Amino acid sequence: MRTVRDGRVVDEEEAVWLVGSEPSEDGYRIVMREDGLQFGLASSGFHGDEYPILVGWYGSLTSAFLAM
């Protein structure tokens, strides 16, 4: 997960389940927290990023899908 705190970029790893993705390699991915309580969107991030970047948590699967 990438956030900005006090003007600095902070990366934290979070294990999530991949639930769905757009057909494009650069498309959004729907992810679910391991506890199954929240769904969110991830994207490829910047060129050279090793892992997808969390865009945000949207609550339900439907909310995350509609945010794509």
Order of alpha helices (4+ residues) and beta strands (2+ residues): beta-beta-beta-beta-beta-beta-alpha
